Amino acid sequence: MSLIRLAWILLIGLGVLVAQPDPAAAQTQAWPRAMELMTAGEPEAALPLLESLVSQDPNNKRYRFELALALFHLDKFMRSKWHLEQVRGADLTPPEAKLVERLLAEIGARSVWSGSMTIALRPETNASRKTAIDTINIGGLNFQLTPDSKAKPGVSLVTTTGLTYSPKITQRLKASFGMFTNLRFNEDKDLRDYQIFLRQGLSYFPDTRSRFAGGLQQGYRWVGDRGYSSSLGVWAEHSKLIGPRGRLDFGLDLSETQYRVGLPDSQRGLITAGYSHAVTGNATIGITGFIEKTQGSRPDLVGNRAGISITGLYGWEGGLMTSLRFSHRTDKRDGPETLFGITRNDQNTAIEANIYHRDFRIMSFAPTLALGFERNQSNVSLARYDNSYVSIGLTHDF
C-alpha cells in the first residue's frame, strides 16, 4: 500500500469518527461501570470507558482525573501526566489540586522509561526552502538563477523520536539517559537530513512542584547522506509548577560544533524559557522563547538568533483535538556576506494548525493532520522564501 493511499484512508476514517456523535445514554451508563471497575482494581478494563467519556465531555474533571488515574495504575506515565496537566485547568478544590500535584510528583519519581514517536508524510511547495526569484543583482549586474538554485516542491518522510531512561538513585535523585532523533528522507538526495542527539545526566526533585536536571550531550548530523557535523556540550533544565494551573520551564545549552564539510568550528550558547497554562479542563495555552548566540571565525555564519512561539490546544466534545501554533524568529549575523557585501538579517514567521481524534487509533498510534505556512524575509535576496505544507502522519507517546 502506498503512503499516499494510506494517508487518504486515515483521513476518511477520521471524518467518519467526527461525524458520529456518542449518544447521551451511553455516557450515563459508562461512568458507573467505569467506577465499578476502578474500585475493583481493574483499570485496564475501565480504560476504554474512561477514554470514551473524556472524548464526549473533555471539560469534565471527574472523567479526566479517573482516566489519568487508570493510566497511572497501568504505568502509562506519559499519557497520565498529560491528562493531569490538562485537569489542572478545571475548577479544582484545594484538596483536588493537591492530589493532582502529588500524582504528578509520583509520576516524576516512578517513571523509568518515557518517549514519543511521530512519522509523517510531508508534501511541501518549497521543500528546499530556496528563493522563487529568477535573477539576483550582484554589484550592479543581474545573474540568472539555475533551476537547482530556485524553489521547488517535494515530498519528505519525516520521523521524530525521543526515548529517555531514568532509573532512580535515591528518593529525590534519578539518572537520565536520552536519545532524540529527527530524520528527513526525500527522493532528492540533497534534501535528506538526519540528526541524532544523546544526553546523559542527573535529575533532582527538591519537592513535589519542581525539578532540576543537567549533564552532557552529543549531537550528530548527516546531510545528503554525508557526514555534516558533530557537537559536544552541556545542558541544564528547570521545571516548576506555578500556581494551580501553570508550569514554568527554563533551559540552557552550551556546545561546540565541528563541521565535516569545510566550514569552521563554532560555539553556541542557548537559553530557553516557557510558560504553559491550563485555561480549562480541555484547553491550554503556552508561550516559549529562546535567545541563541553563536561564535566562530566566519562572521557571516554566526551571530544572534531569538524567537517566540505561542501555542493553543483545545479538545472538542466528541473527541476532536485541535491546536494552533504561531512563531516568529530573527537571525542577525555578525559580518557581511562575501557575495552580497551586506550583513544578513532574517525574519521568519510561521503558523501551523493540527488536528486529530482521540478515539481513532491505528494500533497505539494516533493519525494526525497538520497544515502550515512559513515566510522568511531577508535583506539577502537569495534567503527570501515562502513554504506551505501538509503533514499526514501517526504519533504515539509512551
Secondary structure as UniProt FT lines:
FT   HELIX           3..18
FT   HELIX           24..39
FT   TURN            40..41
FT   HELIX           43..56
FT   TURN            58..59
FT   HELIX           61..73
FT   TURN            74..75
FT   HELIX           77..87
FT   TURN            88..89
FT   HELIX           94..110
FT   STRAND          113..124
FT   TURN            127..128
FT   STRAND          135..138
FT   TURN            139..140
FT   STRAND          141..144
FT   HELIX           147..149
FT   STRAND          154..165
FT   STRAND          173..186
FT   HELIX           189..191
FT   STRAND          193..207
FT   TURN            208..209
FT   STRAND          210..223
FT   TURN            224..225
FT   STRAND          226..242
FT   TURN            243..245
FT   STRAND          246..259
FT   STRAND          266..280
FT   TURN            281..282
FT   STRAND          283..296
FT   TURN            299..301
FT   STRAND          303..315
FT   TURN            317..318
FT   STRAND          320..336
FT   TURN            338..340
FT   STRAND          343..357
FT   TURN            358..359
FT   TURN            363..364
FT   STRAND          365..378
FT   HELIX           381..383
FT   STRAND          385..397
//
